[in-house]
Amino acid sequence: MNIAMTERYKWLLFFLFILLTYFIPLETRLLWQPDEIRYAEISREMLVSGNWSVPYLLDIRYFEKPVLGYWINCIAQWLFGESHFAVRIVVVTSTLLTGWLIYKAAMVVWRNSALAFNAMTVFFIFFSGISNRYL
């Protein structure tokens, strides 16, 4: 097997891992209490009321977190509807972006694609295990 073929299989296995651990499980379990439910409800209330400046949870002002996270969740719920997928896709997208940034940073520092790939893969494996969301 030549190097190009090995490289292709490496990336194929990586994307299969991402699909199995991050995307497929998005709809398979209920929202975690209390955090996922709280953030989903605050975003839903923003979307329904049209008030994007003041977050509310069950008609009580809720300023525990910066409002930008709720805005991003609102956009996801507006695009995908009220579903577990819409609530969780923002976290998965942020995780994928972080992994890509780790790959790019490793390429800048070491100029070695194998090392950059390994750094990114280690991040995704440990993040999925530590967060214990999907495994």
BAVOTI-555545 format. One record per residue (C-alpha): x, y, z; residue number from 0. Coordinates in nm, 2 decimals. Each point is the difference from the previous one (the first is absolute). Layout:
   east  north     up   n
      X      Y      Z NUM
...
# end
This chain:
   east  north     up   n
   0.00   0.00   0.00   0
   0.15   0.34  -0.10   1
   0.01   0.31   0.22   2
  -0.28   0.18  -0.18   3
  -0.23  -0.30   0.06   4
   0.10  -0.02   0.37   5
  -0.07   0.38   0.03   6
  -0.34  -0.04  -0.16   7
  -0.10  -0.29   0.24   8
   0.13   0.19   0.30   9
  -0.23   0.30  -0.08  10
  -0.29  -0.23  -0.09  11
   0.03  -0.18   0.34  12
   0.02   0.34   0.17  13
  -0.32   0.13  -0.16  14
  -0.17  -0.33   0.08  15
   0.10   0.04   0.37  16
  -0.13   0.36   0.00  17
  -0.33  -0.12  -0.16  18
  -0.05  -0.28   0.25  19
   0.10   0.19   0.32  20
  -0.13   0.35  -0.07  21
  -0.27   0.01  -0.26  22
  -0.20  -0.33   0.02  23
  -0.06   0.02   0.38  24
  -0.15   0.35  -0.01  25
  -0.36  -0.12   0.01  26
   0.05  -0.32   0.19  27
  -0.04   0.11   0.36  28
  -0.20   0.26   0.20  29
   0.14   0.34   0.08  30
   0.22   0.00   0.31  31
  -0.13   0.16   0.31  32
   0.04   0.28   0.10  33
   0.23   0.16  -0.26  34
  -0.12  -0.11  -0.34  35
  -0.36   0.04   0.10  36
   0.07   0.35   0.14  37
   0.19   0.13  -0.31  38
  -0.25  -0.15  -0.24  39
  -0.30   0.16   0.19  40
   0.17   0.34   0.02  41
   0.07  -0.01  -0.37  42
  -0.35  -0.12  -0.08  43
  -0.15   0.28   0.21  44
   0.22   0.26  -0.18  45
  -0.12  -0.14  -0.33  46
  -0.37   0.00   0.09  47
   0.00   0.34   0.17  48
   0.23   0.17  -0.25  49
   0.18   0.16   0.29  50
   0.37  -0.07  -0.08  51
   0.15   0.25   0.24  52
  -0.12  -0.14   0.34  53
   0.01  -0.37   0.06  54
  -0.30  -0.15   0.19  55
  -0.04  -0.34   0.16  56
  -0.36  -0.07   0.09  57
  -0.08   0.37  -0.02  58
   0.28   0.09   0.25  59
   0.30   0.21  -0.12  60
   0.30  -0.23  -0.03  61
   0.34   0.16  -0.03  62
   0.22  -0.29   0.11  63
   0.18  -0.04  -0.33  64
   0.09   0.24  -0.28  65
  -0.28   0.05  -0.25  66
   0.20  -0.09  -0.31  67
  -0.03  -0.37   0.08  68
  -0.37   0.03   0.01  69
  -0.01   0.19  -0.32  70
   0.20  -0.28  -0.18  71
  -0.24  -0.26   0.15  72
  -0.30   0.21  -0.12  73
   0.14   0.00  -0.35  74
   0.05  -0.37   0.01  75
  -0.36  -0.05   0.13  76
  -0.13   0.23  -0.27  77
   0.18  -0.19  -0.27  78
  -0.06  -0.36   0.12  79
  -0.32   0.04   0.21  80
  -0.05  -0.10   0.36  81
   0.20  -0.32   0.02  82
   0.29  -0.16   0.19  83
   0.20   0.04  -0.32  84
  -0.05   0.38   0.00  85
   0.10   0.03   0.36  86
   0.32  -0.21  -0.04  87
   0.12   0.09  -0.35  88
   0.16   0.33   0.14  89
   0.21  -0.20   0.24  90
   0.10  -0.25  -0.27  91
   0.09   0.28  -0.24  92
   0.21   0.18   0.26  93
   0.18  -0.33   0.07  94
   0.07  -0.06  -0.36  95
   0.13   0.36  -0.05  96
   0.23  -0.05   0.31  97
   0.14  -0.32  -0.15  98
   0.06   0.17  -0.33  99
   0.18   0.29   0.18 100
   0.21  -0.25   0.19 101
   0.10  -0.16  -0.34 102
   0.08   0.34  -0.15 103
   0.20   0.11   0.30 104
   0.20  -0.32   0.01 105
   0.08   0.04  -0.37 106
   0.12   0.36   0.06 107
   0.22  -0.11   0.29 108
   0.14  -0.33  -0.12 109
  -0.07  -0.01  -0.37 110
  -0.08  -0.37   0.02 111
  -0.34  -0.12  -0.12 112
   0.03  -0.34   0.18 113
   0.07   0.18   0.33 114
  -0.28   0.25  -0.06 115
  -0.24  -0.28  -0.08 116
   0.09  -0.19   0.32 117
  -0.04   0.32   0.21 118
  -0.35   0.06  -0.14 119
  -0.10  -0.37   0.04 120
   0.12  -0.01   0.36 121
  -0.21   0.31   0.07 122
  -0.31  -0.16  -0.15 123
   0.04  -0.33   0.18 124
   0.07   0.16   0.34 125
  -0.28   0.26  -0.04 126
  -0.26  -0.26  -0.09 127
   0.12  -0.21   0.30 128
   0.03   0.28   0.25 129
  -0.33   0.17  -0.08 130
  -0.16  -0.34   0.01 131
  -0.28   0.13  -0.22 132
   0.00  -0.25  -0.29 133
   0.20  -0.31   0.10 134
# end
